[in-house]
Amino acid sequence: MMTFRLMKSATLLALAVCSTFALADEDPPARVGRVSLTQGQVSISSAGEVANTALVNWPVTSNQTISTAPGARTELRVGSTAIRLDGDSALEVSQLDDDRLRLRLHYGSASIRVVNEEVAAGFELTTPQARVLLQQPGRIRVDAERVRDTSSIRVFDGVAVVEGGGERLTVRSGRSAEMQGPDLRMTQALSDSFDEWAAVRDREFDSVRATRYVPAEMTGYEDLDRYGSWREDSEYGSVWLPAVASNWVPYRDGRWTWIAPWGWTWVDNAPWGYAPFHYGRWVQLHNRWAWAPGRLERNPVWAPALVGWVGGAGWSIGAGSVAQGWYPLSPYDRFVPGYRLSDNRLRRLNAHEGRRDRNHDGIPDYRQRGLTVVPQDRFGQRGEVIVKHEARVTPPANWQGAPGAVPPVPRSWRERNQNDVRRADDHDGRWERRDRDGDGRPDGGWRRDGRQAGRDERPAAPAMVTTVPAPAPVAPPPQVGFVRQPGVITTAPAPDGQRDWREREGRERREAFEDGRRQRLQQRAEGAQPQPAPFAQHGGAAAAMEAAAARAQAQAQAQAQAQAQAQAQAQAQARAQVQMARPMATAIVSPPPRPAPTPPPAVASAPPQPSAPPQAAPPRAQRGGEDGPHRRDGIRQMER
């Protein structure tokens, strides 16, 4: 009995542990980066969506690709880690979660600085030729495809491990590894203007005071010192007051954008507007807004926006316009996410929930806490809602009874979900990313060699589509002795897999020639002019091709006959001129030779005849006049 109870307890404990891990796997990442600086043209693409304007404070997470135009630069921050890109570069964030940071540099130059040992242990960067790991925190520079099929890794601080070409090298500070094809060699690490710019940026943030009040893994802490001041409060602890106007309100100057899997996410316009809008809470001290980061936690949980939503049906602004409002949460307000979140994560985000503050009895005061209201249809149209210095809003008369309501999903995402429902049942509900080329990656993305599909490539010619069962009309390829007639359409014969196509074409041409010859003999006997027979009299397409071949052959023979006759006449005239040019015994000059008679032009309607061998010109003494017997015989012979 005791053994059964122990087994039952062990089973329940195992199920509880498995359930905990399952819930943890369903949580979105608690660590999210941001775009902290842009210089020039920079873009971020994810799941077919591209953002290329006002990217400062844009959240950076898994499956995003950051690209820079030539001459541009950008900086990404993930807690204490800095990632910088030079111009003409593309970096993909393959994985960014609580444990790992995996990057892929498709092309260009990247400078990475890691100061946390835990982050260094989970760091990985790949290029088309190499894989880079960190043995300890440090600063490295990676170049990919600056020289074709070449990657270089420079280590300025720390120790890195480079794998590629079946080799594994340990690269220490001051050294560089270069891989070109299967070759991997070591050189001295040299710096340029991009490395100097990255080093200057690092020195600017090494001496910030914000790490006394917030953890270094809180993304966006590095800008707080320059744009505000810290103060101690008896109730909220350390608070930060931004240097803004007296009428400034949180979450009122920026935009809402839809980012999966969280949903509506706030992107603030202020250069410091990242950490105070994704961590901690906002409070009011002496009629000023102050940010309370909360208790010091080593790895804080990121949130898309710490606001309360109100509005929906029955709550309107103006005539018939449904209202949607939001207000910043205080430390004592409960954050209700619009996405799936485990109880553990939710407790960490609501550490002070349930307590009462000193000024209120727990009932939210929307007016004091900065209620902002806009028409709700703004959220239902696109995946972005611009909020540009919205005026302080006077709540409606029924503001105290306004229901909590999350804004609707944007129309583009609703249509995408509807398309997913219409797809095959074996899909898992995610947006389909096809892999027609079988390279293991979605079409239109990055190839295995690190280049983007279509980059440095010419577009392929469209393939020809053949329908069955009836083959499309095509013209046969021109052969020697075959003249394609304009306006005549022929169809290709049925495919013959038993014999060679050259032998088949030769046989068909011979049959067509014999058929045409028989037709000409029959027409000559009947005294009728040859006419092209319609398709139906010769058995369809094959007969039409034979008739066309016969006509072409006859025309070619007629041309050859005319050329032979003209050549024979020219030779006879040349011989006559030579005989007349011979010197005579006397000084008497003979009269000029009589010009040879020119043959009459061939009759156009006469049927083509097989070419006859050229006749030699008769001697001068035997020729008659213009109407001599030999001339008439020649004409009758041509007519025959």
C-alpha positions in Angstrom: 0.0 0.0 0.0 2.8 2.4 0.9 4.6 1.5 -2.4 1.4 2.4 -4.4 1.1 5.7 -2.6 4.7 6.6 -3.4 4.3 5.6 -7.0 1.1 7.7 -7.2 2.8 10.7 -5.6 5.8 10.4 -8.0 3.4 10.2 -11.0 1.5 13.3 -9.9 4.8 15.2 -9.3 6.1 14.2 -12.8 2.8 15.4 -14.4 3.0 18.7 -12.5 6.6 19.2 -13.7 5.7 18.3 -17.3 2.7 20.7 -17.1 5.0 23.5 -15.9 7.5 22.9 -18.7 4.6 22.7 -21.2 3.3 26.1 -20.1 6.8 27.5 -20.1 7.2 26.4 -23.7 3.9 28.2 -24.7 5.2 31.5 -23.2 6.5 34.1 -25.7 10.1 35.1 -25.1 10.8 37.2 -22.1 13.8 38.8 -23.8 13.2 41.1 -26.7 15.7 43.5 -28.4 15.2 46.9 -30.0 16.5 49.1 -32.7 18.5 51.8 -30.8 20.0 53.7 -33.7 19.6 54.1 -37.5 21.7 56.1 -39.9 20.5 56.0 -43.5 18.1 53.5 -45.0 17.3 50.6 -42.8 14.5 48.0 -43.0 13.1 45.2 -40.9 11.2 42.3 -42.5 9.3 39.5 -40.9 6.6 37.2 -42.2 6.1 39.2 -45.4 5.8 42.5 -43.6 8.5 45.2 -44.1 9.1 48.3 -41.9 11.5 51.0 -43.1 10.5 54.3 -41.4 10.8 55.5 -37.8 12.5 52.2 -36.7 14.0 53.5 -33.4 12.5 51.5 -30.5 11.2 48.9 -32.9 11.1 45.5 -31.1 13.6 42.9 -32.4 12.7 39.2 -32.0 13.1 35.9 -33.7 12.6 35.4 -37.5 13.3 39.0 -38.4 15.8 40.2 -41.0 17.5 43.6 -40.6 19.0 45.1 -43.8 21.0 48.3 -44.4 21.5 50.1 -47.7 25.0 51.1 -48.8 26.3 53.9 -46.6 23.8 53.2 -43.8 24.4 51.9 -40.3 22.2 50.6 -37.5 22.5 49.4 -33.9 20.5 46.7 -32.1 20.4 46.2 -28.4 19.4 43.1 -26.6 19.9 43.8 -22.9 23.6 44.4 -22.4 24.5 43.0 -25.9 25.1 45.4 -28.8 24.9 44.4 -32.4 25.9 46.8 -35.1 25.6 46.6 -38.9 27.6 48.4 -41.5 26.2 49.5 -44.9 25.0 46.9 -47.5 24.4 44.2 -44.9 21.7 41.8 -44.0 21.4 40.1 -40.6 18.8 37.5 -39.7 17.7 36.9 -36.1 17.2 33.2 -36.2 16.4 32.7 -32.5 16.1 35.2 -29.6 14.6 33.9 -26.4 15.6 33.5 -22.8 18.5 31.2 -23.4 19.9 31.6 -26.9 20.8 34.4 -29.3 21.4 32.9 -32.8 22.2 35.2 -35.7 23.0 34.7 -39.4 24.9 37.2 -41.4 23.9 36.7 -45.0 26.2 39.4 -46.3 27.9 42.5 -45.1 29.7 43.4 -41.8 28.5 43.1 -38.2 30.2 44.1 -34.9 29.0 42.3 -31.8 29.8 43.0 -28.2 28.7 40.6 -25.5 29.4 41.4 -21.8 27.3 38.8 -20.1 28.7 35.3 -19.6 25.3 33.7 -19.8 24.6 35.4 -23.1 28.0 34.4 -24.4 27.3 30.8 -23.6 24.1 30.9 -25.8 25.5 33.0 -28.6 26.0 31.7 -32.1 26.6 33.5 -35.4 26.7 31.8 -38.8 27.8 32.9 -42.3 27.6 31.1 -45.6 31.1 29.7 -44.8 31.6 29.5 -41.1 30.1 29.2 -37.6 31.2 31.5 -34.7 30.9 30.7 -31.0 32.1 32.6 -27.9 34.1 31.0 -25.2 33.9 34.1 -23.1 32.4 37.7 -23.4 34.1 40.0 -25.8 33.9 42.0 -29.1 34.1 40.5 -32.5 33.8 41.7 -36.1 32.4 39.4 -38.8 32.4 39.9 -42.5 30.5 37.8 -45.0 30.6 37.9 -48.8 32.6 41.1 -49.0 34.8 38.9 -51.1 32.9 36.2 -52.9 32.6 32.9 -51.0 34.7 34.4 -48.1 34.0 35.0 -44.5 36.4 36.7 -42.0 36.2 36.8 -38.2 38.2 39.3 -36.2 38.4 39.1 -32.4 39.2 42.4 -30.6 38.4 41.2 -27.1 37.7 37.8 -25.6 38.0 34.4 -27.2 36.0 33.0 -30.1 35.7 29.5 -31.8 35.4 29.4 -35.6 34.2 26.2 -37.3 34.2 25.7 -41.1 35.6 23.5 -43.8 35.8 20.6 -41.4 38.2 22.5 -39.1 37.8 24.2 -35.7 40.0 27.0 -34.6 40.3 29.0 -31.4 40.8 32.7 -32.2 42.0 34.9 -29.4 42.1 38.7 -29.0 44.1 40.5 -31.8 43.8 37.6 -34.3 41.6 37.0 -37.3 40.3 33.9 -39.1 39.5 34.0 -42.8 37.7 31.2 -44.6 37.6 31.0 -48.4 36.0 27.8 -49.6 37.6 24.9 -47.7 40.7 27.0 -46.7 40.9 28.4 -43.2 43.8 30.6 -42.2 44.8 32.9 -39.4 46.0 36.5 -39.7 46.3 39.6 -37.6 43.1 41.5 -36.7 43.0 44.9 -38.3 40.4 47.6 -37.6 38.7 50.2 -39.8 36.3 53.1 -39.4 33.4 50.8 -38.7 35.2 49.2 -35.8 36.2 52.6 -34.4 32.6 53.8 -34.6 31.5 50.7 -32.7 34.2 51.2 -30.0 33.1 54.8 -29.5 29.5 53.6 -29.0 30.6 51.0 -26.5 32.5 53.6 -24.4 29.5 55.9 -24.2 27.5 53.2 -22.4 30.2 51.8 -20.2 29.7 54.5 -17.5 25.9 54.9 -17.3 24.4 55.2 -13.9 21.1 53.5 -14.8 22.5 50.0 -13.9 22.3 51.0 -10.3 18.5 51.1 -10.5 17.7 48.6 -13.3 19.3 45.3 -14.4 21.7 45.4 -17.3 19.6 42.9 -19.2 16.7 45.3 -19.3 16.7 46.4 -23.0 16.8 50.2 -23.4 18.4 51.2 -20.1 21.4 52.8 -21.7 19.5 56.0 -22.8 17.8 56.8 -19.5 20.7 58.9 -18.1 20.9 61.3 -21.0 17.1 62.0 -21.1 16.1 62.1 -17.4 17.0 61.9 -13.8 16.6 59.4 -10.9 14.9 60.0 -7.6 14.1 58.0 -4.5 10.4 57.7 -3.4 9.3 56.3 -0.1 6.5 54.2 -1.7 7.8 53.3 -5.2 11.5 53.2 -4.5 13.8 54.4 -7.3 11.9 56.3 -10.0 13.0 58.0 -13.2 11.6 61.3 -14.3 11.9 62.1 -18.1 12.9 65.6 -19.2 9.6 66.4 -20.9 6.9 69.1 -20.9 4.6 69.4 -17.9 1.6 68.2 -19.9 3.3 65.1 -21.3 1.5 61.8 -20.9 2.8 58.3 -21.5 1.7 56.3 -24.5 0.5 59.4 -26.3 3.3 60.0 -28.8 4.1 57.0 -31.0 2.3 54.2 -32.7 0.6 50.9 -32.1 1.8 48.1 -34.4 0.8 44.5 -34.5 3.7 42.1 -33.8 3.2 38.4 -33.4 2.8 36.6 -31.0 2.0 39.5 -28.6 -0.4 41.5 -30.7 -0.7 45.3 -30.4 2.7 46.6 -29.4 3.7 50.2 -28.5 6.6 51.9 -30.4 7.4 55.2 -28.8 8.8 58.2 -30.7 11.1 59.4 -28.0 14.8 58.2 -28.3 14.6 56.9 -24.7 11.1 55.4 -25.2 11.8 51.7 -24.9 12.4 50.4 -21.3 9.8 52.7 -19.6 7.1 51.4 -22.0 7.9 47.6 -21.8 9.0 47.2 -18.2 7.8 48.6 -14.9 4.9 51.0 -14.4 4.1 54.7 -14.5 3.1 56.8 -11.4 2.4 60.4 -10.7 4.6 62.4 -8.3 3.7 66.0 -7.6 1.7 66.2 -10.9 4.5 64.8 -12.9 4.8 61.4 -14.5 7.6 59.2 -13.3 8.6 55.7 -14.2 9.0 53.0 -11.5 11.0 50.1 -12.8 9.9 47.9 -9.8 12.0 45.5 -7.9 15.5 44.6 -9.3 15.2 41.4 -11.3 18.1 39.9 -13.1 16.2 38.9 -16.2 13.0 41.0 -16.3 9.9 40.0 -18.4 9.2 42.0 -21.5 5.6 43.2 -22.3 4.3 44.7 -25.5 2.7 47.6 -23.6 1.7 48.0 -19.9 -1.6 49.7 -20.4 -5.2 49.1 -19.5 -7.7 49.0 -22.4 -11.2 50.5 -22.3 -13.9 51.1 -24.8 -16.0 49.1 -27.2 -19.7 49.0 -27.8 -21.8 51.5 -25.7 -18.8 53.8 -25.2 -18.4 56.4 -27.9 -16.9 59.8 -28.7 -18.9 62.0 -31.0 -21.9 60.9 -33.0 -21.8 57.2 -33.5 -18.1 56.8 -33.3 -17.1 53.8 -31.1 -14.2 54.8 -28.8 -11.1 52.9 -27.9 -9.0 54.1 -25.0 -5.9 53.1 -23.0 -4.1 54.4 -19.9 -0.7 53.6 -18.3 -0.9 51.0 -15.5 0.3 51.9 -12.0 2.2 49.4 -9.9 -1.1 48.4 -8.2 -3.1 47.7 -11.4 -3.3 44.2 -12.8 -1.8 43.7 -16.3 -4.1 41.5 -18.4 -2.2 40.3 -21.5 -4.0 39.7 -24.8 -1.8 36.7 -25.5 -1.1 33.4 -23.8 1.1 33.7 -20.7 1.9 31.3 -17.9 1.0 32.0 -14.2 4.7 32.4 -13.3 5.3 35.0 -16.0 2.0 36.8 -15.0 3.1 36.9 -11.4 6.4 38.5 -12.3 4.6 41.2 -14.3 2.1 41.9 -11.6 4.5 41.9 -8.6 2.6 44.7 -6.7 -0.9 43.7 -7.9 -3.5 43.7 -5.1 -2.0 46.4 -3.0 -3.6 49.8 -2.5 -1.7 53.0 -3.3 -1.8 56.0 -1.0 -3.9 58.3 -3.2 -6.7 55.9 -4.5 -8.8 53.1 -3.2 -7.9 50.8 -6.1 -10.5 52.2 -8.6 -8.6 53.3 -11.7 -8.8 57.1 -12.3 -8.5 57.4 -16.0 -8.3 61.2 -16.1 -5.4 61.3 -13.7 -3.6 58.4 -15.2 -3.6 59.7 -18.7 -6.5 58.3 -20.7 -6.0 58.6 -24.4 -9.0 57.9 -26.7 -9.2 57.4 -30.5 -11.8 56.0 -32.8 -11.8 52.2 -32.6 -12.0 51.7 -36.3 -8.3 52.8 -36.5 -7.3 49.5 -35.0 -9.5 47.4 -37.3 -8.1 48.7 -40.6 -4.3 48.3 -40.8 -1.6 46.8 -38.5 -0.5 50.3 -37.4 -2.2 53.1 -35.6 -0.4 56.5 -35.5 -0.8 58.4 -32.2 0.9 61.8 -32.8 0.6 64.2 -29.8 -3.0 63.4 -29.2 -4.6 66.1 -27.1 -5.5 65.3 -23.5 -8.8 63.7 -23.6 -11.8 64.5 -21.4 -13.3 61.1 -20.6 -17.0 60.6 -21.6 -19.7 61.1 -19.0 -19.9 57.4 -18.4 -16.2 56.9 -18.0 -16.5 55.2 -14.6 -18.6 52.4 -16.1 -16.5 52.0 -19.3 -15.9 48.3 -19.9 -12.4 46.9 -20.4 -12.0 46.1 -24.1 -8.9 45.1 -26.1 -8.8 46.7 -29.5 -9.7 44.5 -32.5 -7.3 42.5 -34.6 -6.2 44.4 -37.8 -8.0 43.5 -41.0 -4.8 42.2 -42.6 -4.4 39.6 -39.9 -8.0 38.7 -40.0 -7.8 38.0 -43.7 -4.7 36.0 -43.2 -6.4 33.9 -40.6 -9.3 33.3 -42.9 -7.0 32.2 -45.6 -5.4 29.8 -43.2 -8.8 28.3 -42.4 -9.5 27.8 -46.1 -6.2 25.9 -46.5 -5.8 22.2 -46.1 -6.6 20.6 -42.8 -3.1 19.2 -42.3 -1.7 22.8 -41.7 -1.1 23.8 -38.2 -2.7 27.3 -38.4 0.6 29.1 -39.1 1.0 31.3 -42.2 2.1 29.1 -45.0 5.7 29.6 -46.2 6.1 27.3 -49.2 9.3 25.5 -50.1 8.9 24.8 -53.8 12.7 24.5 -54.5 13.2 21.9 -51.8 16.1 23.8 -50.2 14.7 23.5 -46.7 13.9 27.3 -46.5 10.8 29.3 -47.4 10.6 30.5 -51.0 11.8 34.1 -51.6 14.1 34.1 -48.5 17.7 33.4 -48.1 19.5 30.6 -49.9 21.9 28.1 -48.3 24.9 30.0 -49.6 23.8 33.1 -47.7 22.6 35.1 -50.7 19.1 36.3 -51.1 16.9 34.8 -53.8 17.2 37.0 -56.8 20.3 38.8 -55.6 23.0 39.0 -58.3 20.9 36.7 -60.5 19.0 37.1 -63.7 15.3 36.1 -63.6 14.7 32.7 -65.2 12.7 32.5 -68.4 9.2 31.3 -67.9 8.7 27.7 -68.7 6.5 26.7 -71.6 3.3 24.9 -70.6 1.9 22.2 -72.9 -1.7 21.1 -72.7 -3.0 17.7 -73.3 -4.5 15.8 -75.1 -4.4 18.0 -78.2 -0.9 19.4 -79.0 -0.6 23.1 -79.7 0.1 24.0 -83.4 3.8 24.4 -84.0 5.9 24.9 -87.1 8.3 22.1 -88.1 12.0 23.1 -87.8 13.5 24.2 -91.2 15.7 21.6 -92.9 17.9 21.7 -95.9 15.8 21.9 -99.0 12.7 22.9 -97.1 11.3 26.4 -97.4 8.7 27.5 -94.9 5.7 29.1 -96.6 4.3 32.3 -95.1 0.8 31.9 -93.9 0.8 28.1 -93.8 0.3 26.6 -90.4 1.4 23.0 -89.8 1.0 20.8 -86.8 3.7 18.6 -85.4 3.2 14.8 -85.9 2.4 12.6 -83.0 5.5 11.7 -81.0 7.2 8.4 -82.0 9.3 6.9 -79.3 10.4 3.9 -81.3 12.4 5.6 -84.1 14.8 8.5 -84.3 13.2 11.9 -85.1 15.7 12.6 -87.9 14.8 9.3 -89.7 11.1 10.1 -89.3 11.4 13.6 -90.8 13.4 12.3 -93.7 10.8 9.6 -94.4 8.0 12.2 -94.2 9.8 14.5 -96.6 10.3 11.8 -99.1 6.7 10.7 -98.9 5.5 14.3 -99.3 7.7 14.7 -102.4 6.4 11.5 -104.0 2.9 12.5 -103.3 3.4 15.9 -104.8 5.0 14.4 -107.9 2.1 12.0 -108.4 -0.3 14.9 -108.1 1.5 16.9 -110.7 1.5 14.1 -113.2 -2.2 13.5 -112.7 -3.0 17.2 -113.1 -0.8 17.4 -116.2 -2.7 14.6 -117.7 -6.0 16.2 -117.0 -4.8 19.6 -118.3 -5.7 21.4 -115.1 -3.6 23.8 -113.1 -2.4 22.4 -109.7 -4.3 23.8 -106.7 -3.4 23.2 -103.1 -5.8 20.6 -101.7 -7.7 21.4 -98.6 -6.7 19.8 -95.3 -9.7 17.4 -95.2 -8.7 15.7 -98.6 -5.4 14.6 -97.3 -6.2 13.3 -93.9 -5.9 16.4 -91.7 -2.8 18.0 -90.3 -0.4 15.4 -91.7 -1.7 15.8 -95.2 -1.4 19.6 -94.9 2.2 19.3 -93.9 2.9 17.0 -96.9 1.2 19.4 -99.3 3.2 22.3 -98.0 6.4 20.3 -98.3 5.5 19.4 -101.9 4.9 23.0 -102.9 8.1 24.1 -101.2 10.1 21.4 -103.0 8.5 22.3 -106.4 9.3 26.0 -105.9 12.9 25.2 -105.0 13.3 23.0 -108.1 11.9 25.8 -110.4 14.3 28.3 -108.9 17.2 25.8 -109.5 16.1 25.3 -113.1 16.0 29.0 -113.9 19.4 29.5 -112.3 20.9 26.6 -114.4 19.5 28.1 -117.7 20.8 31.5 -116.9 24.2 30.1 -116.1 24.3 28.1 -119.4 23.4 31.2 -121.4 26.0 33.3 -119.7 28.7 30.6 -120.5 27.6 30.5 -124.2 27.8 34.3 -124.5 31.2 34.3 -122.9 32.6 31.7 -125.4 31.2 33.7 -128.3 32.9 36.8 -127.1 36.2 35.0 -126.8 36.0 33.7 -130.4 35.3 37.2 -131.7 38.3 38.6 -129.8 40.9 36.3 -131.5 43.4 38.2 -133.8 42.8 38.0 -137.6 45.5 37.6 -140.4 44.4 40.9 -142.0 44.0 44.3 -140.6 40.3 44.2 -141.3 38.2 44.5 -138.1 35.3 42.1 -138.0 31.9 43.6 -137.1 30.6 43.2 -133.6 29.0 39.9 -132.8 25.3 39.5 -133.0 23.8 39.5 -129.5 22.5 36.1 -128.4 18.7 35.9 -128.3 17.3 36.2 -124.7 14.9 33.5 -123.6 11.3 34.6 -123.0 10.3 34.9 -119.3 8.9 31.8 -117.7 5.1 31.7 -117.4 4.1 32.2 -113.7 1.1 29.9 -114.0 3.1 27.1 -115.7 3.5 24.0 -113.5 7.0 23.5 -112.1 8.9 20.8 -114.1 11.9 18.7 -113.0 15.1 20.4 -114.0 16.6 19.3 -117.3 20.3 19.2 -118.1 21.5 22.4 -119.7 21.8 22.3 -123.5 25.0 23.5 -125.1 24.7 26.6 -127.4 24.7 25.6 -131.2 27.5 26.8 -133.4 27.2 30.3 -134.9 27.0 29.1 -138.5 24.0 26.8 -137.7 21.9 29.4 -135.9 18.9 30.9 -137.6 17.0 34.1 -137.2 14.8 35.2 -134.4 12.0 32.9 -135.6 14.3 30.0 -136.6 13.4 26.4 -136.1 15.9 25.9 -133.3 14.4 28.9 -131.3 10.8 27.5 -131.6 11.9 24.0 -130.7 13.5 25.4 -127.5 10.4 27.3 -126.5 8.3 24.2 -127.0 10.7 22.2 -125.0 10.5 24.7 -122.1 6.7 24.6 -122.3 6.7 20.9 -122.0 
